């Protein structure tokens, strides 16, 4: 089976983008350079094509209870237009994916939700939702809308003004973690004040056939997945399939540093396991490291103490374009809290580093 292509694939190629495979999609990794794109987002604005993200719509009389059984947060707290970050866990409390949940306007059958799993997870999550619905006898419709909607992310300190200029109605009237339908360059879009960079900005759900019209409405730096990764790393944001994975890096929300997404007052799959984790604590926790010597921390590198004893391992790392310093993320023993001097084993050589609590920068 070939790679899936975003609606702007040919447009990106015409503008000189280089591509990579990500989650089964052929996506632009960079247009100019990762540093140029990263700096644009931190200092002005950049726009990302993130149409590889999945979209699943859930509606009907039992939509709310179905959502609450399958995500860790409490969707009953959401009013129309609210947005919520949550995890999707198995019965052992292990994260299968993380997701944004959007409370859409009600339709004639009751409440509606849109949740956005990560790239390549749409079939898996559609199946999980429909099978659980059928097992429980819930009255809800589950629809995979991944290839009906493109998704663009406008991010950076200039993003609010750019969004207002392109939008009929003020995009800046939307508060953080809220969303509403607005016309963008004449196209009806679902506009959320959310993002994955640590900067202010918006994410636009755009009808598949109209993505180029909306993309072209923003005169700013086009950005690829390379800059998206360095930006999220500086903020300490999790990357599905790398910082957690049910097969290769099985972690609970308590280990992954997102315990705030867990509402133990709801009856979601994995709740009992996470209640135990909350009560008993965890042995390792997601933290950051900042190298004090030359070298770049990478996925899989071991972290040790001054005696060479194992403390944990990294799951992500890069040279921070903002700081000009090497940074990494991973799982470290509770015996290595923030401020601890450690060593990261880079190609067999222990490099001095300090444990930090992300984010690495202030935005």
C-alpha positions in Angstrom: 0.0 0.0 0.0 1.4 3.4 -1.0 1.8 6.4 1.2 -1.2 8.6 1.8 -0.8 12.1 0.4 -2.1 15.4 2.0 -4.2 17.6 -0.3 -1.3 20.1 -0.8 1.4 17.5 -1.7 1.9 18.8 -5.2 1.8 22.4 -4.0 4.5 21.7 -1.5 6.6 20.0 -4.1 6.3 23.1 -6.4 7.7 25.2 -3.6 10.7 23.1 -3.1 9.7 21.0 -0.1 11.6 17.9 0.8 9.4 15.0 2.0 9.4 12.2 4.6 7.2 9.4 5.6 5.3 10.0 8.8 2.5 7.8 10.1 1.9 6.4 6.7 1.7 9.8 5.0 4.1 11.6 2.7 4.6 14.9 4.4 6.9 17.9 3.9 9.8 17.8 6.3 11.3 21.2 5.4 10.9 24.0 2.8 13.9 26.2 3.4 15.7 24.9 6.5 14.5 23.7 9.9 16.4 26.5 11.6 14.8 29.2 9.3 11.3 27.7 9.9 11.8 27.2 13.6 13.0 30.8 14.0 10.0 32.2 12.0 7.6 30.6 14.4 9.4 31.8 17.5 9.8 35.4 16.2 7.0 36.0 13.7 4.8 33.3 12.2 4.9 30.1 10.2 2.2 27.8 8.7 2.2 24.0 8.8 0.3 21.5 6.8 -0.8 18.9 9.4 -3.4 17.2 7.2 -1.8 13.8 8.3 -3.6 14.2 11.6 -6.7 12.0 12.0 -10.3 13.2 12.5 -13.0 11.1 14.0 -16.5 12.5 14.6 -18.8 11.0 17.3 -22.5 12.0 17.5 -25.8 10.7 18.8 -27.6 10.3 22.1 -24.8 8.3 23.7 -21.9 10.2 22.2 -20.9 11.8 25.5 -20.8 8.5 27.5 -19.0 6.8 24.7 -16.3 9.5 24.6 -16.0 9.4 28.4 -15.4 5.7 28.4 -12.5 5.9 25.9 -10.6 9.0 26.9 -9.0 9.8 30.2 -10.4 13.3 30.6 -14.0 14.3 31.4 -15.7 15.4 28.2 -18.9 16.2 30.2 -17.1 19.4 31.3 -17.0 20.7 27.7 -19.4 23.3 26.4 -19.9 23.7 22.7 -16.8 25.3 21.3 -14.5 24.0 24.1 -11.4 21.9 23.4 -9.7 19.4 25.7 -6.4 17.4 25.6 -6.8 13.8 26.7 -5.1 10.4 26.5 -6.5 7.1 25.1 -5.5 4.2 27.3 -5.8 0.4 27.4 -7.0 -1.6 30.4 -3.5 -1.4 31.9 -3.5 2.4 31.7 -0.9 2.4 29.0 -1.3 5.3 26.5 -2.4 4.1 23.1 -2.5 7.7 21.8 -3.0 11.3 22.9 -5.7 13.4 21.3 -7.5 16.8 21.2 -11.3 16.6 21.8 -13.5 19.3 20.3 -17.1 19.8 21.4 -19.0 20.6 18.2 -22.5 22.1 18.1 -25.3 19.6 18.7 -27.2 18.2 15.8 -30.7 16.8 15.6 -29.6 13.5 17.3 -27.8 15.1 20.2 -24.2 16.1 21.1 -21.3 16.0 18.6 -17.6 15.6 19.2 -14.6 15.6 17.0 -11.4 14.0 18.3 -8.0 14.2 16.6 -5.8 11.1 17.0 -2.3 11.2 15.6 -1.2 10.4 12.1 -2.0 6.9 10.9 -4.2 6.1 13.9 -7.6 6.8 12.3 -8.5 3.3 11.4 -7.3 1.9 14.8 -9.3 4.5 16.7 -12.4 4.2 14.5 -12.3 0.5 15.1 -11.8 0.9 18.9 -14.7 3.3 19.1 -17.1 1.3 17.0 -16.3 -2.0 18.7 -16.7 -0.6 22.2 -20.0 1.1 21.1 -21.3 -2.2 19.8 -20.2 -4.1 22.9 -21.9 -1.7 25.2 -25.0 -1.2 23.0 -24.6 2.6 22.9 -26.6 4.7 20.4 -23.9 6.7 18.7 -22.5 7.3 15.2 -18.8 7.1 14.7 -17.4 8.5 11.4 -13.8 8.6 10.1 -13.5 12.1 8.5 -9.7 12.0 8.1 -9.7 12.4 4.3 -12.6 14.9 4.3 -10.8 17.6 6.3 -7.3 19.0 5.8 -5.6 20.6 8.8 -3.4 23.7 8.9 -1.6 25.2 11.9 -0.7 28.9 11.9 1.7 29.5 14.8 3.8 32.4 16.2 3.5 35.8 17.8 2.2 37.3 14.5 -0.3 34.5 14.0 -3.3 36.3 15.7 -3.0 39.3 13.4 -2.6 37.1 10.3 -5.6 35.1 11.3 -7.7 38.2 11.8 -6.7 39.6 8.4 -7.8 36.4 6.6 -10.9 35.7 8.7 -14.4 37.1 8.4 -15.0 37.8 12.0 -12.2 38.1 14.5 -10.3 35.0 15.1 -8.7 36.6 18.1 -12.1 36.6 19.8 -11.6 32.9 20.2 -9.9 32.1 23.6 -7.2 29.6 24.1 -8.5 26.0 23.9 -11.7 27.1 22.3 -13.0 26.8 18.7 -15.7 28.0 16.4 -16.7 28.0 12.7 -15.5 31.0 10.8 -15.0 31.9 7.1 -11.3 32.0 6.2 -10.6 33.4 2.8 -14.2 32.6 2.0 -14.0 29.0 3.1 -16.0 27.8 6.1 -13.5 26.3 8.5 -13.4 25.1 12.1 -10.9 27.3 13.8 -9.3 26.4 17.1 -6.9 28.4 19.2 -4.6 25.5 19.8 -1.2 24.3 18.6 1.9 22.2 19.2 4.7 24.8 19.3 4.3 26.7 22.6 3.4 29.9 20.6 0.0 31.5 20.2 -1.8 30.4 17.1 -4.6 28.6 15.4 -5.4 25.3 13.9 -7.8 25.2 10.9 -9.9 22.2 9.9 -10.6 22.9 6.2 -12.7 21.0 3.7 -10.3 18.8 1.7 -11.0 20.5 -1.6 -10.4 24.0 -0.2 -7.1 23.6 1.6 -5.0 25.4 -1.0 -7.3 28.4 -0.8 -6.8 28.7 3.0 -3.1 27.9 2.8 -2.5 30.7 0.3 -4.3 33.2 2.5 -1.4 33.4 4.9 1.7 35.3 3.9 4.2 33.7 6.2 7.0 31.1 6.3 5.8 27.6 5.3 7.1 25.0 7.8 7.6 21.3 7.7 7.6 18.5 10.2 11.3 19.1 11.1 10.6 22.4 12.6 7.4 21.1 14.2 9.6 18.6 16.0 12.2 21.0 17.3 9.5 23.4 18.4 7.6 20.8 20.4 10.8 19.4 21.9 11.7 22.8 23.3 8.3 22.8 25.0 8.6 19.2 26.3 5.5 18.1 24.3 5.0 14.3 23.8 5.3 12.8 20.4 3.1 9.7 19.8 5.0 6.7 18.7 8.3 8.0 20.1 7.9 9.4 23.6 5.2 6.8 24.2 4.1 3.7 22.2 2.1 0.7 23.5 4.6 -1.7 22.0 8.0 -0.1 22.1 7.6 2.6 24.9 4.6 1.6 27.0 3.9 4.4 29.4 1.0 5.6 31.6 -0.1 9.3 31.8 1.6 9.5 35.2 4.9 8.4 33.8 4.5 10.6 30.7 4.0 13.8 32.7 0.4 14.3 31.7 -1.4 13.2 34.8 -3.6 16.3 34.5 -5.4 14.7 31.6 -6.7 11.9 33.9 -10.1 12.4 35.6 -10.4 9.4 38.0 -14.1 10.4 38.6 -15.0 9.0 35.2 -15.3 5.3 34.2 -12.9 5.2 31.3 -11.0 2.1 30.1 -7.8 1.9 32.2 -9.2 3.9 35.1 -8.5 1.2 37.8 -4.9 0.8 36.7 -4.4 4.5 36.8 -6.0 4.8 40.2 -3.3 2.4 41.4 -0.6 4.3 39.7 -1.9 7.5 41.3 -1.9 5.9 44.7 1.4 4.0 44.5 3.5 6.3 42.4 5.8 5.5 39.5 9.4 4.6 39.2 10.3 6.7 36.2 8.9 10.0 35.0 9.2 12.0 31.8 11.8 14.7 32.1 14.2 16.8 30.2 18.0 17.0 30.1 20.3 19.7 28.9 23.8 18.7 27.8 26.8 20.7 29.2 29.2 19.3 26.6 29.3 19.0 22.9 27.0 16.3 21.4 23.4 15.8 20.5 21.1 13.6 22.7 19.1 11.1 20.7 16.3 8.6 21.1 17.6 5.5 22.9 20.6 7.1 24.6 21.2 5.9 28.2 21.3 8.3 31.1 23.5 7.4 34.0 24.7 8.9 37.3 28.3 9.9 38.0 29.1 6.3 38.9 27.8 5.0 35.6 24.7 3.5 37.2 21.6 3.5 35.0 19.0 6.2 35.6 16.9 6.0 32.5 16.9 6.7 28.7 16.0 9.3 26.2 13.1 9.1 23.8 13.7 12.4 21.9 16.5 14.9 21.4 17.9 17.7 19.3 20.1 20.8 19.2 17.7 23.5 20.3 17.6 26.2 17.6 16.4 28.8 20.2 19.0 28.0 22.9 21.8 26.8 20.7 22.2 24.0 23.3 21.6 20.2 23.0 18.4 19.1 24.8 16.6 15.8 25.2 13.5 14.2 26.7 13.0 10.8 28.2 12.2 8.7 31.3 14.4 9.0 34.3 14.3 7.5 37.8 12.5 9.4 40.5 16.0 9.4 42.1 17.0 12.0 39.5 14.7 15.1 40.0 15.2 18.4 38.3 18.6 19.9 39.0 20.4 16.5 39.2 23.8 16.3 37.5 23.8 13.2 35.2 25.6 11.8 32.2 24.1 11.1 28.8 25.9 8.3 27.0 26.5 9.7 23.5 28.0 7.1 21.1 29.6 5.4 24.1 30.9 8.5 25.8 29.3 9.9 28.9 28.5 13.6 28.5 27.7 15.9 31.4 24.1 17.0 31.6 21.5 18.5 34.0 18.0 17.2 34.5 15.4 19.9 33.9 11.6 20.2 34.0 10.3 21.2 30.6 9.7 23.5 28.9 13.2 24.4 28.1 12.2 28.0 27.1 9.7 30.6 28.0 7.2 31.6 25.4 
